[in-house]
Amino acid sequence: MALHVPCPNCGADVVFRSPALPSRICDHCQTMLVRTDAGIEMVGTAAVLPFDVSPIQMGTRGNLGAHGFEVIGRVRWGWTDGSWNEWLLLLDDMSTAWLGEAMGQFMLLRERPLKDARSPVLRAVTGGHDAIPGTALEIDGERFTVSDARNVTCIAAEGELPFKAPAGWTVYSVDLRSRDGACANLQRDGGETDFYVGRYVELGELKPQNLRQIEGWARPDYAA
């Protein structure tokens, strides 16, 4: 059941839809809020998201397998030569997934324990070593290659999230891909590491609805 609370900064209604997601950015005043045992705490103000031309927006809905989903959060990441979106999907079974969007490609990822990968390469990255693009490794018996490794910085965020995402937050990010369309991502923040595994998808596979209207772009039939 969703939790409705007044924003302690502006008084607007703030909705926490999932008990597993402790962080929420107020849609009205952009105050970053965290749910704790003691109540709702303010932890700063989110930066304003820059304009982009993504067809996805907060409230976009679709289907992932047997479950419907709704986009409830976003983090905009950047590096020296560009930026991309990571959209948080809340499924109707209350689980979550991430939809990464970069240069017209979409990556559908779910978090999983890093220990399940049993990869010496990933363990070395967790221990503080840099990943080398082109390095091969196995995950679940499938061959992956490190496609990119760099420090990335949070530009801005919105909605409901599993973590605090202040502007300027920097993590070490490693992208991996296989020849068969599988992908994975590792993010290291000091002594903590998060690991995600999934695959590349076409947007139409997710049967999205409530896409953003963009001038000069004809929405595809599946999004009508």
N, C-alpha and C positions, 0 to 999 in steps of 0.2 A: 504494500500500500504506500502511495506517495505521501511524503511528509511536507506539509505547507508551513512555512515559518515567515515572519516578517523580517525583512532585511534590517539588521541592527543599525545600518547607516542611513537608509532612506525610507524604510518602512514598507517598501514594495513587497508583494508576495513572491517568495522564493520557493521553488519546488525541488525537493530531493526525491527522485523517482525510484532510485535503487539504494537499499541499505548498504550495499557493498561499495558505493562511491561516496567518499567523504567530502570531496571538494566541489564547490559550486560557485560560479561567478554570477552575481546579480545582473539580470538582463537590463535593469533600469540605470544603475549607477556604476556598474563594473567593479563593485567591491568584491574581493576574493574572500570567500567564506569557507570555513572548515567545520565540519560536524565532529564534536568530541563528546565524551561522557558528561562533560560539564555544560554542554549546550553548543551554541553557534558562536564561533570566534571569527573576527575580522583579521585577515593577515596581509592586507595591502589592497592596492587597486590594480586591476588588469590594464594593460596597454590597449589602445584602440587598434583593432584589426585593420590592416591595410586593405585597400580595394583589390579584388582579384576577379577572375572571370570563371570561377568554378561553377558548374551546374548544380552542385550539391549545396545544401544550406541546412541550417538547423530546422528540424521538423521533416526533412526528407524521409520518406518511408520506403520500404521494399521488402524483399523476401530473401532469406538465406536458408536454403534447404527447406525443411518443413516449418521453419519459424519466420514470422514477420519481424521487422526491426524498425526502429526510428533513430535518426541521428540526433543525439542529445548533447554532444560536446565536440570541441575542435581545439587542436593545438596547431599553430602556424610556426613551423621551424624554418630557420634560415642558415645560410653559410655564405662564404665570400662571393659566390657566383650565382646565387639564386635562393629560392624558398619553395616550400611545399606545405600541403595540408595533411593532417592526420585527423580523421573524423571518428568519433566514438559512436558505435552502434549499440543500442540496448535492444536485445531480443525479447520476444514475448515470454520466454522462459526465464527472464531476468539475468541471463548471462550476457557478456559483452564481447565485442570484437572491434578491431580497428580497420578502417579503410584508408590506406595511404593513397594520396593523389599527387602525382608528380609528372609534369610534362605530358599530360594526357594518358598516363598509365595508372592503373589502379591495382593496389595490393591489398588483399584481404588477409588479415593476420589475427591470430589468437595467442594470448600469453600462455606460456607453459614453463615448468621448472627447467632451468638450464641444465641441471644434473641429468635430465632425461636424454640430452643430446650425446653425452659421453664422448665429447670431442676434445682432444688435447689442445687443438688450436683455440677453441672458445674458452677453455679453462685458462690458457695463457693470457688471453685478452682480459678475462675477469681479474686476473692477478696483476694487471697493470701494463701488460705488453701491448704494443700496437699491432693491429692486423695489417697484413700486406696484401693489397689487391692482387688477384690472380691465384692466391693460395687455395688449394683444394682441400676439402674435408668431407666427412660423411655425417649425415643426420638421418636417423632411422633407416640406415642402409642405402640412402640416396646420396649421390655425389653433388655437392654444392661447391661454388667458387665464391670467394670474397670479391664482390663487385665494387665496393666502395667502403672507405673508412676515413672518418674525419670528425672533428669537433663541430657540433651544431648547436645553435642557440635559439631558445624560445623567443619569438617575436611578440606573440600575443596569444590569448586563449579565450574561449567562451564556453558557457554551458556547464554541464556536469562532467566531472573528471575523477579518475581514481587516485590522483595525486595533485599536489600544488604545482602550478605552472606559471611562475612569475616571469615577466619579461626580463631577458638577460640571463636566464638559467641556461647553463651550457653543459652538455653531456657529450660523451664520445660514442658515436654511432657507427655500427658496422652493418652493411647490407650484404646479403648472400643470395645467390640464385642458382637454380639448376637448369639443365637444358630442357626439362619437361614442364617448365612454368611454375615450379615451386619457388618459394622465397622465404627468407628469414631475416630477422633483424635483432641485433643485440645493442642495448644502450647501457653504458657504464657511467655512473655518477658517483665518483669517489669510490667507496668500498661496496656500493650496491650495484647490482646488475639485473636488468630485466631482459627477457628473451621472448621472442614472438616467432611463430611459424605459420605459414599459410601458402597462398598461391596468387598469381596474377589473375585478374578477372576482367572481363568486359563489363562496362557499366550496365548494359542491357541484361546481363545474366541475373542481376539483382532485382529486376523489375521495379525500378525506382519510380515513385510518385512524389508530387510536390517538389519538383526540381525548380531551381531558380530560373526566372525569366531573364534572358540576356538579349539585349538589342542586337538584331541581325542573326540570331541563332534560332533555327527552327527546331523545337523540341521533337525528338523522335516519337514514333507512334506508340512505343511501349510506355512513354511517360505522359501520354495524353490523359 
